Amino acid sequence: MWKVALGDRPEFVAGDHTHLREILHPAKSPLELGYSLAHGRLSPGQRSKRHILTSSEVYYFISGQGRFTINDHVTLIEAGLTVYVQPGGEQFLENTGEVDIEFLCLVDPAWREEDESILE
């Protein structure tokens, strides 16, 4: 068994300007994983930068409200919603609510800096 507390993971600002904590990553954990899992947040009134990953992503939204744009298709998001982003999907997230948007993001295969392109 292996476990980790969210508070034990340092928060950093990602290239897309969301605040992330990597929960699980095969390069940083003694686990046999093909994916990575991060906790993210975006403050009210903020927008992430448009970006593309070569990996697929699954977002699970924990709190907040906003708009998630993938390839010019806008989806309204709220707590409890899950969104899939295909590899190469151009995306950004906007917080239109009064509280932080919090989410979990699973990236498969695991996130690598060289697999992400920031478009702005």
BATI-191341 format. One line per field, with one value per residue (C-alpha): residue in three letters; residue number from 1; x, y, z. Coordinates in steps of 0.1 Angstrom, whole numbers. Layout:
REM residues N
sevo: ala;...
drense: NUM;...
px: X;...
py: Y;...
pz: Z;...
REM end
This chain:
REM residues 120
sevo: met;trp;lys;val;ala;leu;gly;asp;arg;pro;glu;phe;val;ala;gly;asp;his;thr;his;leu;arg;glu;ile;leu;his;pro;ala;lys;ser;pro;leu;glu;leu;gly;tyr;ser;leu;ala;his;gly;arg;leu;ser;pro;gly;gln;arg;ser;lys;arg;his;ile;leu;thr;ser;ser;glu;val;tyr;tyr;phe;ile;ser;gly;gln;gly;arg;phe;thr;ile;asn;asp;his;val;thr;leu;ile;glu;ala;gly;leu;thr;val;tyr;val;gln;pro;gly;gly;glu;gln;phe;leu;glu;asn;thr;gly;glu;val;asp;ile;glu;phe;leu;cys;leu;val;asp;pro;ala;trp;arg;glu;glu;asp;glu;ser;ile;leu;glu
drense: 1;2;3;4;5;6;7;8;9;10;11;12;13;14;15;16;17;18;19;20;21;22;23;24;25;26;27;28;29;30;31;32;33;34;35;36;37;38;39;40;41;42;43;44;45;46;47;48;49;50;51;52;53;54;55;56;57;58;59;60;61;62;63;64;65;66;67;68;69;70;71;72;73;74;75;76;77;78;79;80;81;82;83;84;85;86;87;88;89;90;91;92;93;94;95;96;97;98;99;100;101;102;103;104;105;106;107;108;109;110;111;112;113;114;115;116;117;118;119;120
px: 0;11;-7;-1;-19;-26;-10;22;25;39;17;32;19;18;26;-11;-13;-34;-22;-13;-2;11;-5;8;34;55;87;82;66;77;47;42;19;13;-7;-3;-28;-29;-51;-57;-73;-81;-92;-124;-121;-90;-85;-59;-38;-48;-27;-25;-12;-2;-18;-54;-68;-98;-109;-132;-144;-147;-159;-166;-183;-169;-165;-142;-133;-120;-115;-139;-166;-177;-189;-203;-186;-196;-188;-194;-188;-162;-148;-125;-100;-87;-49;-42;-74;-69;-82;-85;-106;-123;-136;-168;-179;-173;-150;-119;-125;-109;-104;-85;-68;-57;-32;-25;2;17;23;57;67;78;43;26;24;12;-5;-5
py: 0;35;67;105;135;164;188;169;178;213;236;252;273;252;265;271;292;268;259;223;196;164;136;106;106;75;96;109;79;43;31;13;37;47;79;109;125;161;183;217;250;282;314;333;356;337;319;293;297;279;247;213;180;149;128;123;139;133;162;157;190;191;227;260;270;280;273;247;252;223;229;258;238;254;232;247;230;226;202;166;169;148;159;140;158;139;139;172;189;227;237;264;268;299;305;324;317;331;304;285;258;227;196;163;157;123;124;92;86;105;143;154;190;182;168;202;232;266;285;320
pz: 0;-7;3;1;16;-7;18;15;-22;-30;-50;-81;-110;-142;-176;-183;-151;-130;-95;-93;-68;-84;-64;-84;-111;-122;-123;-87;-69;-63;-82;-115;-132;-168;-158;-136;-113;-101;-80;-95;-87;-105;-87;-94;-125;-138;-170;-178;-209;-241;-244;-260;-246;-266;-238;-230;-199;-176;-154;-124;-110;-72;-67;-85;-117;-151;-187;-202;-239;-259;-297;-296;-279;-246;-217;-185;-155;-119;-90;-99;-136;-155;-188;-212;-234;-263;-272;-291;-278;-276;-242;-216;-184;-171;-135;-137;-101;-67;-53;-66;-92;-78;-99;-103;-136;-147;-177;-197;-205;-176;-180;-193;-200;-235;-243;-236;-258;-244;-273;-259
REM end
